[in-house]
């Protein structure tokens, strides 16, 4: 699907405020509400808009400890990678998981409420996944930049 300048404006605004009404969005962009609704539905149908979410303050829900965990697997066959990714998707502590090139195979971003919860996660969940050979953790001291908005040109 090709997106035009109006679609780009819609996406930019929705990334800042997904709760904006269809009427408000149409007014900001200068098209009719029915035309706006049709465009948004098309963007959703084509998977450009994946979903709408609320961004929760982790400190207010007691998940203020973040760690970046690099994981190496003992085997690199597709079956090993598939098995690992299936297991990782089940772990609520894992916010993001990236399959990467380099020394490690995966980088995970995890959120926990305490060092004790982190230890339990590593010992009873992550290292129990078949094929995990090495784990290296870096704790986040502060977040310098956090953005969910994709620049659309």
PASEBA-1860 file (N, C-alpha, C; in nm, 3 decimals):
! residues 153
1> XXXXXXXX> 0.084/-0.118/0.000/0.000/0.000/0.000/0.088/0.124/0.000 ~ 0.058/0.216/-0.085/0.132/0.342/-0.090/0.062/0.444/-0.001 ~ 0.140/0.513/0.080/0.080/0.616/0.166/0.114/0.754/0.110 ~ 0.016/0.843/0.116/0.036/0.978/0.063/0.058/1.075/0.178 ~ 0.065/1.204/0.146/0.097/1.305/0.247/-0.013/1.314/0.354 ~ -0.137/1.292/0.318/-0.245/1.295/0.417/-0.231/1.177/0.513 ~ -0.202/1.059/0.459/-0.179/0.942/0.545/-0.064/0.968/0.641 ~ 0.041/1.031/0.593/0.156/1.061/0.678/0.118/1.155/0.791
9> XXXXXXXX> 0.035/1.255/0.760/-0.012/1.347/0.865/-0.097/1.272/0.968 ~ -0.184/1.186/0.920/-0.269/1.106/1.009/-0.182/1.024/1.103 ~ -0.084/0.954/1.048/0.004/0.869/1.128/0.083/0.950/1.229 ~ 0.130/1.066/1.189/0.207/1.152/1.279/0.121/1.196/1.398 ~ -0.001/1.239/1.371/-0.089/1.284/1.478/-0.130/1.168/1.568 ~ -0.168/1.056/1.510/-0.210/0.941/1.590/-0.098/0.887/1.678 ~ 0.026/0.899/1.635/0.138/0.853/1.718/0.155/0.941/1.841 ~ 0.110/1.066/1.832/0.119/1.156/1.947/-0.004/1.144/2.037
17> XXXXXXXX> -0.120/1.118/1.976/-0.245/1.112/2.052/-0.341/1.015/1.985 ~ -0.338/0.892/2.028/-0.424/0.789/1.968/-0.569/0.803/2.012 ~ -0.596/0.889/2.110/-0.733/0.907/2.158/-0.805/1.023/2.089 ~ -0.739/1.089/1.998/-0.803/1.199/1.926/-0.925/1.145/1.853 ~ -1.032/1.223/1.854/-1.153/1.176/1.786/-1.136/1.188/1.635 ~ -1.215/1.113/1.564/-1.214/1.117/1.419/-1.245/1.259/1.369 ~ -1.340/1.326/1.434/-1.380/1.462/1.394/-1.264/1.559/1.416 ~ -1.197/1.550/1.532/-1.083/1.638/1.560/-0.970/1.613/1.460
25> XXXXXXXX> -0.942/1.487/1.433/-0.836/1.451/1.338/-0.868/1.505/1.199 ~ -0.992/1.489/1.156/-1.034/1.539/1.025/-1.018/1.690/1.017 ~ -1.056/1.759/1.125/-1.046/1.905/1.129/-0.900/1.950/1.119 ~ -0.811/1.882/1.194/-0.668/1.918/1.192/-0.608/1.903/1.053 ~ -0.651/1.802/0.982/-0.590/1.773/0.852/-0.665/1.841/0.738 ~ -0.791/1.872/0.761/-0.867/1.945/0.660/-0.941/1.856/0.561 ~ -0.989/1.742/0.609/-1.073/1.657/0.525/-1.200/1.623/0.604 ~ -1.299/1.568/0.537/-1.426/1.537/0.604/-1.409/1.419/0.699
33> XXXXXXXX> -1.490/1.414/0.806/-1.483/1.299/0.898/-1.505/1.164/0.830 ~ -1.600/1.149/0.736/-1.613/1.018/0.670/-1.488/0.979/0.590 ~ -1.427/1.077/0.522/-1.303/1.048/0.447/-1.191/1.010/0.543 ~ -1.187/1.076/0.659/-1.085/1.045/0.760/-1.103/0.903/0.811 ~ -1.225/0.869/0.845/-1.253/0.735/0.897/-1.213/0.628/0.795 ~ -1.243/0.653/0.670/-1.207/0.559/0.563/-1.056/0.542/0.554 ~ -0.982/0.653/0.565/-0.835/0.646/0.557/-0.778/0.570/0.676 ~ -0.826/0.600/0.796/-0.775/0.532/0.916/-0.805/0.383/0.908
41> XXXXXXXX> -0.925/0.347/0.867/-0.961/0.205/0.854/-0.871/0.135/0.752 ~ -0.838/0.205/0.643/-0.750/0.148/0.540/-0.610/0.127/0.597 ~ -0.560/0.224/0.675/-0.428/0.211/0.738/-0.426/0.094/0.837 ~ -0.535/0.075/0.909/-0.546/-0.038/1.001/-0.551/-0.171/0.925 ~ -0.637/-0.175/0.824/-0.656/-0.299/0.747/-0.526/-0.345/0.681 ~ -0.444/-0.250/0.637/-0.319/-0.283/0.569/-0.202/-0.302/0.666 ~ -0.230/-0.298/0.796/-0.127/-0.327/0.895/-0.028/-0.214/0.920 ~ -0.055/-0.097/0.865/0.034/0.017/0.891/0.011/0.066/1.034
49> XXXXXXXX> -0.114/0.073/1.075/-0.147/0.094/1.216/-0.171/-0.045/1.273 ~ -0.082/-0.086/1.363/-0.092/-0.222/1.418/-0.193/-0.230/1.531 ~ -0.188/-0.133/1.623/-0.281/-0.132/1.736/-0.267/0.001/1.809 ~ -0.360/0.025/1.900/-0.359/0.145/1.983/-0.332/0.100/2.126 ~ -0.241/0.168/2.195/-0.204/0.127/2.331/-0.193/0.248/2.423 ~ -0.197/0.220/2.553/-0.169/0.321/2.654/-0.025/0.301/2.700 ~ 0.050/0.408/2.712/0.187/0.399/2.762/0.182/0.424/2.912 ~ 0.218/0.322/2.988/0.207/0.323/3.134/0.340/0.367/3.194
57> XXXXXXXX> 0.333/0.451/3.298/0.454/0.492/3.369/0.500/0.374/3.455 ~ 0.615/0.314/3.423/0.660/0.194/3.496/0.682/0.218/3.645 ~ 0.723/0.337/3.683/0.746/0.365/3.825/0.615/0.363/3.904 ~ 0.507/0.401/3.840/0.379/0.405/3.910/0.313/0.269/3.922 ~ 0.367/0.171/3.853/0.316/0.033/3.866/0.426/-0.059/3.919 ~ 0.524/0.002/3.988/0.631/-0.072/4.056/0.714/-0.160/3.964 ~ 0.743/-0.113/3.846/0.832/-0.187/3.755/0.943/-0.092/3.709 ~ 1.011/-0.030/3.804/1.107/0.074/3.774/1.249/0.029/3.748
65> XXXXXXXX> 1.276/-0.100/3.754/1.411/-0.148/3.725/1.410/-0.210/3.586 ~ 1.490/-0.150/3.500/1.503/-0.200/3.363/1.642/-0.257/3.344 ~ 1.649/-0.362/3.266/1.778/-0.422/3.233/1.779/-0.458/3.085 ~ 1.897/-0.445/3.026/1.921/-0.492/2.890/2.002/-0.619/2.905 ~ 1.945/-0.728/2.861/2.006/-0.859/2.883/2.044/-0.918/2.748 ~ 2.173/-0.944/2.731/2.216/-1.010/2.607/2.224/-1.160/2.633 ~ 2.178/-1.236/2.535/2.168/-1.381/2.549/2.239/-1.446/2.431 ~ 2.323/-1.544/2.463/2.387/-1.626/2.359/2.328/-1.766/2.367
73> XXXXXXXX> 2.305/-1.824/2.251/2.255/-1.961/2.244/2.369/-2.056/2.213 ~ 2.355/-2.179/2.256/2.460/-2.279/2.230/2.452/-2.331/2.087 ~ 2.335/-2.324/2.025/2.318/-2.370/1.887/2.247/-2.261/1.807 ~ 2.276/-2.257/1.678/2.221/-2.148/1.596/2.134/-2.198/1.481 ~ 2.085/-2.320/1.493/1.993/-2.370/1.391/1.859/-2.299/1.408 ~ 1.784/-2.297/1.300/1.653/-2.232/1.302/1.564/-2.288/1.412 ~ 1.570/-2.418/1.434/1.486/-2.480/1.538/1.522/-2.427/1.677 ~ 1.651/-2.404/1.703/1.694/-2.351/1.833/1.646/-2.208/1.852
81> XXXXXXXX> 1.658/-2.129/1.747/1.614/-1.990/1.752/1.462/-1.983/1.770 ~ 1.390/-2.066/1.697/1.244/-2.070/1.709/1.200/-2.110/1.849 ~ 1.267/-2.210/1.904/1.233/-2.256/2.039/1.256/-2.143/2.140 ~ 1.369/-2.075/2.129/1.400/-1.965/2.221/1.296/-1.854/2.209 ~ 1.265/-1.812/2.088/1.171/-1.701/2.070/1.030/-1.738/2.119 ~ 0.990/-1.862/2.101/0.859/-1.906/2.152/0.854/-1.893/2.304 ~ 0.962/-1.932/2.371/0.966/-1.926/2.517/0.972/-1.781/2.567 ~ 1.050/-1.698/2.500/1.065/-1.558/2.541/0.931/-1.485/2.533
89> XXXXXXXX> 0.854/-1.515/2.431/0.723/-1.448/2.413/0.628/-1.475/2.529 ~ 0.653/-1.579/2.605/0.568/-1.616/2.719/0.606/-1.542/2.847 ~ 0.721/-1.477/2.850/0.772/-1.415/2.973/0.727/-1.270/2.983 ~ 0.645/-1.240/3.083/0.591/-1.105/3.100/0.697/-1.000/3.131 ~ 0.806/-1.041/3.192/0.912/-0.945/3.226/0.980/-0.889/3.101 ~ 0.975/-0.963/2.992/1.041/-0.921/2.868/0.951/-0.824/2.793 ~ 0.997/-0.700/2.781/0.922/-0.597/2.708/0.954/-0.600/2.560 ~ 1.080/-0.625/2.529/1.127/-0.626/2.391/1.231/-0.736/2.376
97> XXXXXXXX> 1.236/-0.794/2.258/1.335/-0.897/2.227/1.382/-0.876/2.085 ~ 1.512/-0.862/2.069/1.571/-0.840/1.938/1.667/-0.953/1.904 ~ 1.652/-1.010/1.788/1.748/-1.108/1.735/1.854/-1.024/1.664 ~ 1.980/-1.035/1.707/2.084/-0.945/1.659/2.202/-1.020/1.599 ~ 2.279/-0.947/1.521/2.406/-1.000/1.470/2.516/-0.952/1.564 ~ 2.620/-1.030/1.578/2.730/-0.992/1.665/2.762/-1.103/1.763 ~ 2.826/-1.065/1.874/2.868/-1.163/1.974/2.750/-1.236/2.037 ~ 2.644/-1.162/2.069/2.526/-1.222/2.130/2.424/-1.254/2.021
105> XXXXXXXX> 2.328/-1.334/2.057/2.222/-1.371/1.963/2.095/-1.289/1.981 ~ 2.067/-1.252/2.105/1.946/-1.177/2.136/1.977/-1.069/2.238 ~ 1.902/-0.961/2.233/1.905/-0.859/2.337/1.762/-0.841/2.385 ~ 1.744/-0.850/2.516/1.613/-0.837/2.578/1.609/-0.710/2.661 ~ 1.495/-0.645/2.660/1.471/-0.537/2.755/1.369/-0.591/2.853 ~ 1.407/-0.592/2.980/1.316/-0.646/3.081/1.283/-0.538/3.184 ~ 1.167/-0.554/3.246/1.124/-0.464/3.353/1.085/-0.548/3.474 ~ 1.142/-0.512/3.588/1.111/-0.582/3.713/1.096/-0.478/3.824
113> XXXXXXXX> 1.045/-0.522/3.938/1.024/-0.429/4.048/1.139/-0.426/4.148 ~ 1.226/-0.528/4.143/1.335/-0.535/4.241/1.448/-0.622/4.187 ~ 1.562/-0.612/4.252/1.676/-0.697/4.216/1.641/-0.843/4.245 ~ 1.564/-0.866/4.350/1.522/-1.003/4.382/1.435/-1.061/4.270 ~ 1.346/-0.978/4.216/1.262/-1.025/4.105/1.348/-1.052/3.981 ~ 1.449/-0.967/3.960/1.541/-0.989/3.848/1.614/-1.123/3.865 ~ 1.665/-1.146/3.985/1.738/-1.271/4.011/1.647/-1.392/3.986 ~ 1.524/-1.385/4.034/1.429/-1.494/4.013/1.403/-1.514/3.863
121> XXXXXXXX> 1.389/-1.405/3.790/1.367/-1.413/3.645/1.483/-1.485/3.577 ~ 1.606/-1.444/3.610/1.724/-1.503/3.546/1.738/-1.651/3.583 ~ 1.729/-1.680/3.713/1.755/-1.817/3.759/1.642/-1.916/3.731 ~ 1.518/-1.871/3.741/1.409/-1.967/3.727/1.336/-1.961/3.593 ~ 1.366/-1.860/3.513/1.298/-1.851/3.384/1.396/-1.848/3.267 ~ 1.477/-1.743/3.259/1.561/-1.724/3.140/1.662/-1.836/3.121 ~ 1.738/-1.867/3.224/1.841/-1.970/3.208/1.784/-2.111/3.205 ~ 1.656/-2.126/3.230/1.590/-2.256/3.218/1.549/-2.286/3.073
129> XXXXXXXX> 1.555/-2.185/2.987/1.520/-2.208/2.847/1.630/-2.291/2.782 ~ 1.593/-2.399/2.721/1.688/-2.489/2.656/1.771/-2.414/2.552 ~ 1.903/-2.429/2.560/1.992/-2.370/2.461/2.057/-2.239/2.502 ~ 2.013/-2.179/2.613/2.075/-2.055/2.660/2.211/-2.091/2.718 ~ 2.317/-2.033/2.660/2.451/-2.067/2.708/2.518/-1.953/2.784 ~ 2.476/-1.829/2.759/2.541/-1.716/2.824/2.441/-1.602/2.836 ~ 2.445/-1.535/2.952/2.358/-1.421/2.979/2.445/-1.309/3.034 ~ 2.427/-1.189/2.983/2.501/-1.073/3.031/2.401/-0.960/3.051
137> XXXXXXXX> 2.405/-0.897/3.168/2.305/-0.795/3.201/2.369/-0.659/3.222 ~ 2.301/-0.558/3.171/2.336/-0.419/3.197/2.210/-0.353/3.254 ~ 2.221/-0.296/3.374/2.107/-0.229/3.435/2.100/-0.085/3.385 ~ 1.980/-0.040/3.357/1.958/0.096/3.308/1.959/0.189/3.429 ~ 2.049/0.289/3.426/2.055/0.388/3.534/1.951/0.497/3.513 ~ 1.940/0.544/3.389/1.839/0.643/3.355/1.809/0.633/3.206 ~ 1.693/0.679/3.169/1.652/0.678/3.029/1.675/0.817/2.973 ~ 1.769/0.830/2.883/1.803/0.959/2.823/1.700/0.996/2.717
145> XXXXXXXX> 1.656/0.899/2.639/1.554/0.924/2.537/1.465/0.802/2.526 ~ 1.335/0.829/2.522/1.237/0.723/2.503/1.131/0.779/2.409 ~ 1.110/0.712/2.299/1.014/0.761/2.202/0.951/0.643/2.130 ~ 0.822/0.648/2.114/0.754/0.542/2.039/0.714/0.591/1.900 ~ 0.739/0.718/1.873/0.695/0.778/1.746/0.798/0.752/1.636 ~ 0.752/0.698/1.524/0.835/0.675/1.406/0.824/0.797/1.317 ~ 0.937/0.856/1.280/0.934/0.971/1.188/0.894/0.922/1.049 ~ 0.793/0.984/0.995/0.742/0.943/0.864/0.771/1.054/0.765
153> X> 0.848/1.019/0.664/0.886/1.120/0.565/0.817/1.096/0.433
END
